[in-house]
Amino acid sequence: MSTTHQADRPLYRVTFSRITGQDREGKDILSRPKEIGAVWPRKNGKAGAILNLDLIPVELPQRKGVIVLLPVETANNGGRR
């Protein structure tokens, strides 16, 4: 059994996918997502969260990709550790 507290884990994993083209319907085709950071809860029960990026993709300010937040699952609900 793990002794890790919930606050020791991020709330979300931050991923980035580049836009690699468009399909026949004009929808964006995205590359495989790459993890670029995490969203952490604030301490002492404060509202909100802190975004921590390990890198900033050069395509981001050019709007050539998307950021996706994926919830971090805990061992209690069958997720990864």
RASULRA-V169927 format. One record per helix or strand of 2 or more residues. SS is the DSSP state (@ for helix, = for strand). FROM is the first residue (numbers start at 0). LEN is the number of residues. If there is no record, write none. Layout:
ss->SS from->FROM len->LEN
ss->SS from->FROM len->LEN
This chain:
ss->@ from->5 len->3
ss->= from->11 len->11
ss->= from->27 len->3
ss->= from->33 len->8
ss->@ from->42 len->3
ss->= from->48 len->5
ss->= from->64 len->7
ss->@ from->74 len->3
